[in-house]
Amino acid sequence: MADVAAEAGVSHQTVSRVLNGHAYVRDDTRERVLAAIRALGYRPNQAARTLATSRSATVGIVTTGTTHYGPASTVLAIEEAARAGGYFVSIAALDSREPGAAAAVLDQLITQGVDGIVVVAPLVDVARLVDEVSPRIPVVVVAARRDAPEDSPVRYVAVDQRAGSVRATTHLADLGHERIAHIEGPTGWFDAIERSRGFSDAIDRAGVQGTIVPAQGWSARHGYEVGVRLAEDVGRGRITAVFAGNDYLALGATRALWERGIRVPEDVSIAGFDDIDGSGFLVPSLTTVRQPFARLGAAAVRGLIEAWDGAEASDGATIEPEVVVRESTVPPRG
């Protein structure tokens, strides 16, 4: 570290701050230190670091074991952000919704010596299990939750699902659509709840008609089933645009409508949410809401670092998504 400090022209303490991911380092200084690390081929001695800091430099990640796009992408983003910050990762799956399940998983990770834990909690009942826990180390929960206990020591980070939904629905209204349907994600998911609320907010603001049609899951098959139910209203012009709760629901609905002679976007516009890989190469390419997972993962790790430093939670705990406009949304006919 002394060699790195000399090469970068900074103090030993500054090198330590960069290695530990502290926020209070100027960007140009951080880049000089990182350039010196690369030039010298420096690698931290983890055993010495643990003895010196009383930390294992290991972050625990708790997942629900789901392979759904959003939660899975979040876990990967957290792992990448932790690794980039020089932390190891230990992953545990919460496979039970029984009382005490979250406490058992967190205790398991704490026994392994992790310094902090990130819980990816897309489901309402999972977040409420975490409410039962009094963690002995910093815990960050990734969930678009608005009813977290005010006195909870747990920190929350999330992509603003409601804002993404408002923007997608507003995009459809701005195109001139006055009768818009929302394919709502399954019950018990924070993302589905917030996207549905965002849809309702945008409908009210735009002064257009909105219809919410619940799906029983997140898959293309569930979207197809809803598409079958919507086909008559779409065919008769009672619905001219559809905002689906995720891209897979949009894909399934598009297929169901196509089988019934209803074309996207000529007869109905469709937008999704998530910007899954390949959505820009569909025919037509899909208008959707892109979630910045890399920023979300970085925010989760930053939340742990702030907790270790005793700092207040930063303003970046809520990440703004963006609408990606493509070929599947156009003004209504006539």
DRENMI-192748 format. One line per 4 residues: number of its first residue (from 1); for each residue x, y, z of C-alpha. Coordinates in steps of 0.02 Angstrom, whole numbers, always signed. Layout:
// DRENMI-192748
NUM> X/Y/Z ~ ...
// end
This chain:
// DRENMI-192748
1> +0/+0/+0 ~ +146/+117/+33 ~ +207/+87/-145 ~ +34/+124/-213
5> +24/+284/-109 ~ +193/+342/-174 ~ +149/+301/-354 ~ -17/+397/-343
9> +53/+540/-240 ~ -73/+516/-99 ~ -72/+460/+82 ~ -79/+281/+144
13> -250/+324/+219 ~ -318/+380/+50 ~ -265/+215/-29 ~ -354/+125/+113
17> -512/+227/+83 ~ -512/+186/-103 ~ -486/+0/-69 ~ -630/+0/+56
21> -749/+93/-59 ~ -771/+248/+47 ~ -876/+383/-34 ~ -769/+527/+31
25> -633/+519/-102 ~ -627/+638/-251 ~ -655/+553/-417 ~ -488/+607/-491
29> -396/+549/-335 ~ -486/+381/-339 ~ -438/+358/-522 ~ -254/+397/-484
33> -253/+267/-346 ~ -337/+137/-455 ~ -214/+173/-596 ~ -69/+147/-476
37> -146/-16/-415 ~ -158/-77/-595 ~ +18/-20/-638 ~ +97/-104/-487
41> -12/-260/-491 ~ -59/-232/-309 ~ -167/-363/-222 ~ -226/-341/-42
45> -172/-473/+84 ~ -342/-526/+145 ~ -280/-613/+302 ~ -183/-458/+355
49> -329/-347/+311 ~ -447/-450/+421 ~ -327/-442/+569 ~ -300/-255/+549
53> -483/-206/+528 ~ -574/-346/+623 ~ -677/-368/+465 ~ -688/-516/+347
57> -723/-406/+195 ~ -865/-527/+157 ~ -1042/-474/+113 ~ -1190/-591/+133
61> -1330/-592/+5 ~ -1499/-667/+48 ~ -1610/-714/-98 ~ -1778/-798/-116
65> -1705/-919/-242 ~ -1815/-851/-382 ~ -1749/-850/-560 ~ -1863/-706/-613
69> -1771/-575/-712 ~ -1777/-430/-589 ~ -1721/-519/-429 ~ -1592/-625/-520
73> -1518/-471/-606 ~ -1514/-382/-438 ~ -1415/-522/-356 ~ -1288/-521/-498
77> -1272/-332/-488 ~ -1241/-336/-300 ~ -1109/-472/-321 ~ -1021/-372/-456
81> -1024/-212/-353 ~ -959/-302/-199 ~ -819/-385/-297 ~ -772/-219/-377
85> -757/-147/-201 ~ -643/-287/-146 ~ -771/-387/-49 ~ -806/-573/-52
89> -986/-632/-64 ~ -1079/-772/+24 ~ -1254/-811/-42 ~ -1395/-895/+54
93> -1572/-934/-6 ~ -1724/-900/+101 ~ -1830/-1050/+54 ~ -1963/-1034/+189
97> -2095/-904/+232 ~ -2118/-968/+410 ~ -2091/-853/+560 ~ -1908/-851/+609
101> -1847/-906/+437 ~ -1761/-741/+399 ~ -1678/-738/+571 ~ -1609/-913/+542
105> -1533/-868/+374 ~ -1459/-705/+439 ~ -1386/-796/+590 ~ -1308/-924/+473
109> -1220/-786/+376 ~ -1167/-695/+534 ~ -1091/-858/+599 ~ -989/-865/+439
113> -917/-696/+487 ~ -995/-580/+356 ~ -979/-394/+390 ~ -1149/-348/+321
117> -1297/-423/+231 ~ -1400/-372/+80 ~ -1574/-450/+71 ~ -1655/-455/-101
121> -1839/-452/-49 ~ -1958/-434/-197 ~ -2100/-516/-99 ~ -2201/-429/+35
125> -2197/-578/+154 ~ -2007/-591/+141 ~ -1984/-409/+190 ~ -2100/-433/+338
129> -1997/-581/+396 ~ -1846/-465/+399 ~ -1949/-345/+509 ~ -1945/-480/+645
133> -1755/-478/+653 ~ -1645/-367/+762 ~ -1484/-378/+661 ~ -1315/-368/+749
137> -1230/-308/+590 ~ -1283/-187/+452 ~ -1424/-250/+340 ~ -1482/-172/+177
141> -1645/-230/+97 ~ -1675/-212/-89 ~ -1863/-186/-107 ~ -1980/-54/-179
145> -2065/-43/-11 ~ -2160/+107/+57 ~ -2220/+36/+222 ~ -2054/-2/+307
149> -2056/+25/+496 ~ -1992/+200/+536 ~ -1884/+140/+681 ~ -1805/-3/+585
153> -1614/-10/+584 ~ -1624/-88/+412 ~ -1582/+22/+262 ~ -1681/+10/+100
157> -1630/+36/-80 ~ -1736/+12/-235 ~ -1774/+61/-413 ~ -1923/+179/-413
161> -2049/+60/-490 ~ -2192/+182/-475 ~ -2097/+319/-568 ~ -2055/+197/-708
165> -2236/+148/-725 ~ -2293/+329/-725 ~ -2171/+370/-865 ~ -2221/+221/-972
169> -2407/+256/-952 ~ -2382/+442/-981 ~ -2288/+400/-1141 ~ -2440/+305/-1204
173> -2558/+446/-1155 ~ -2446/+575/-1238 ~ -2458/+476/-1400 ~ -2646/+504/-1394
177> -2708/+342/-1317 ~ -2864/+372/-1211 ~ -2908/+191/-1168 ~ -2759/+101/-1090
181> -2752/-68/-1004 ~ -2622/-123/-876 ~ -2575/-307/-859 ~ -2540/-313/-673
185> -2405/-426/-601 ~ -2446/-559/-470 ~ -2505/-513/-296 ~ -2381/-504/-155
189> -2240/-428/-258 ~ -2181/-252/-217 ~ -2139/-217/-399 ~ -2314/-267/-456
193> -2394/-159/-321 ~ -2291/-6/-363 ~ -2309/-24/-552 ~ -2497/-39/-534
197> -2503/+116/-423 ~ -2396/+211/-547 ~ -2515/+163/-687 ~ -2665/+227/-588
201> -2574/+389/-546 ~ -2531/+422/-728 ~ -2707/+381/-788 ~ -2781/+504/-665
205> -2658/+641/-713 ~ -2685/+616/-899 ~ -2874/+608/-883 ~ -2890/+450/-987
209> -2977/+284/-959 ~ -2878/+146/-875 ~ -2914/-38/-849 ~ -2812/-152/-735
213> -2811/-336/-780 ~ -2720/-448/-655 ~ -2604/-586/-713 ~ -2569/-740/-608
217> -2381/-732/-633 ~ -2238/-646/-724 ~ -2215/-766/-870 ~ -2256/-749/-1054
221> -2387/-885/-1031 ~ -2476/-777/-902 ~ -2467/-630/-1022 ~ -2540/-739/-1159
225> -2688/-786/-1048 ~ -2724/-602/-1014 ~ -2702/-561/-1198 ~ -2838/-686/-1240
229> -2955/-596/-1119 ~ -2911/-425/-1189 ~ -2928/-472/-1372 ~ -3112/-430/-1393
233> -3095/-256/-1313 ~ -2939/-222/-1417 ~ -3023/-283/-1576 ~ -3171/-168/-1548
237> -3061/-18/-1508 ~ -3112/-11/-1325 ~ -2926/-27/-1282 ~ -2794/+51/-1394
241> -2638/+28/-1286 ~ -2573/-97/-1158 ~ -2441/-70/-1024 ~ -2382/-239/-962
245> -2307/-266/-789 ~ -2150/-339/-866 ~ -2080/-381/-1037 ~ -2128/-565/-1030
249> -2310/-520/-999 ~ -2298/-402/-1147 ~ -2227/-541/-1257 ~ -2365/-662/-1210
253> -2502/-534/-1238 ~ -2429/-488/-1407 ~ -2434/-671/-1461 ~ -2615/-693/-1406
257> -2670/-538/-1499 ~ -2571/-585/-1656 ~ -2657/-755/-1661 ~ -2823/-662/-1667
261> -2772/-548/-1809 ~ -2730/-397/-1700 ~ -2566/-316/-1747 ~ -2440/-222/-1639
265> -2423/-75/-1656 ~ -2545/-47/-1801 ~ -2698/-99/-1700 ~ -2635/-82/-1522
269> -2478/-14/-1439 ~ -2390/-120/-1308 ~ -2257/-71/-1181 ~ -2169/-178/-1052
273> -2052/-159/-903 ~ -1873/-219/-871 ~ -1790/-207/-1043 ~ -1742/-391/-1045
277> -1602/-446/-1159 ~ -1666/-455/-1337 ~ -1818/-342/-1314 ~ -1742/-221/-1440
281> -1731/-358/-1572 ~ -1912/-417/-1567 ~ -2029/-380/-1712 ~ -2085/-250/-1672
285> -1949/-198/-1549 ~ -2025/-172/-1377 ~ -2048/-6/-1289 ~ -2006/-38/-1107
289> -1939/+31/-943 ~ -1754/-2/-913 ~ -1699/-39/-736 ~ -1519/+15/-698
293> -1467/-141/-604 ~ -1283/-94/-596 ~ -1328/+66/-504 ~ -1445/-31/-390
297> -1308/-155/-343 ~ -1186/-13/-310 ~ -1315/+76/-201 ~ -1342/-81/-97
301> -1155/-101/-65 ~ -1138/+85/-32 ~ -1277/+69/+98 ~ -1172/-59/+193
305> -1016/+50/+183 ~ -1114/+199/+250 ~ -1179/+92/+393 ~ -1002/+33/+435
309> -945/+214/+437 ~ -1093/+269/+544 ~ -1152/+386/+407 ~ -1331/+433/+365
313> -1411/+344/+218 ~ -1371/+435/+56 ~ -1499/+514/-60 ~ -1456/+386/-194
317> -1553/+247/-110 ~ -1694/+265/-238 ~ -1638/+236/-417 ~ -1733/+315/-562
321> -1775/+203/-712 ~ -1793/+262/-891 ~ -1918/+230/-1031 ~ -1842/+158/-1189
325> -1957/+201/-1335 ~ -1956/+78/-1480 ~ -2071/+19/-1619 ~ -2212/-61/-1517
329> -2292/+105/-1468 ~ -2366/+229/-1592 ~ -2514/+350/-1596 ~ -2684/+263/-1608
333> -2763/+242/-1778 ~ -2881/+379/-1832
// end
